[in-house]
Amino acid sequence: MRKTGNSVKDRRDKSCNGWRNWDTWHTGVIIGNDRKAYDFVRKNKARLLSMKKKDKLAEIDRHSEYGLHRSGISYDNVDFRELNSFINDID
């Protein structure tokens, strides 16, 4: 019996809860729900928006209790235009 729609590739290639893909959505979920990550992003928004994508995610990961890398996020699959828009909207 063949499973469909549950593979990591399927998860990463399809939109997820209104976001471009799972990796982008999950990054936003962690930033929005991890108080330590949220506070870090809010206080360092300008600097983060100017960083290269992998550096930005690594920096957020270092300031997160849950952790982006541990959650299985592929940095290469995160849509950075969408993530930057999300970060820019944080008050």
C-alpha positions in Angstrom: 0.0 0.0 0.0 1.4 3.4 -1.0 1.1 6.4 1.2 0.5 9.8 -0.4 0.8 13.3 0.9 2.8 12.5 4.1 6.4 12.4 2.9 8.8 15.2 3.9 9.1 16.2 0.2 5.3 16.5 -0.1 5.2 18.5 3.1 7.9 20.9 1.9 6.5 21.4 -1.6 2.9 22.3 -0.7 1.5 25.4 0.9 0.7 25.1 4.6 -1.9 27.0 6.5 -1.6 30.0 4.2 2.2 30.0 4.1 4.3 29.0 1.1 5.4 25.7 2.6 5.8 23.8 5.8 9.3 25.0 6.6 8.2 28.7 6.3 5.0 28.1 8.3 6.8 26.2 11.0 9.5 28.9 11.3 6.7 31.5 11.8 5.0 29.3 14.3 8.2 29.0 16.4 8.9 32.7 16.3 5.3 33.5 17.2 5.0 30.9 20.0 8.5 30.8 21.5 8.6 33.8 23.8 12.4 33.9 23.8 12.6 33.8 20.0 9.8 36.3 19.6 11.4 38.8 22.0 14.7 38.4 20.2 13.2 39.0 16.8 11.2 42.0 18.0 14.2 43.6 19.6 16.6 42.8 16.6 14.2 43.2 13.7 16.3 45.7 11.7 19.5 43.7 12.0 17.7 40.4 11.2 16.0 41.8 8.1 19.5 42.8 6.7 21.1 39.3 7.3 21.5 36.5 4.8 19.0 33.8 5.2 21.0 31.0 6.8 22.7 33.5 9.2 19.2 34.9 10.1 17.8 31.5 10.9 20.9 30.4 12.8 20.7 33.6 14.9 16.9 33.0 15.6 17.7 29.4 16.4 20.3 30.4 19.0 17.7 32.6 20.7 14.9 30.0 20.7 14.0 27.7 23.5 12.4 25.2 21.1 14.9 25.6 18.2 14.4 25.8 14.5 17.0 23.2 13.6 15.7 20.6 16.1 12.2 20.9 14.7 13.3 19.6 11.3 13.1 22.9 9.4 15.2 22.9 6.2 16.7 26.3 6.0 17.0 26.0 2.2 13.2 25.6 1.9 12.2 28.7 4.0 10.7 31.4 1.8 12.6 34.5 3.0 10.4 37.1 1.4 7.5 35.7 3.3 9.5 35.3 6.5 10.9 38.9 6.2 7.3 40.2 5.8 6.3 38.3 9.0 9.3 39.6 10.9 8.6 43.1 9.7 5.1 43.0 11.0 6.2 42.0 14.5 5.6 44.9 17.0 
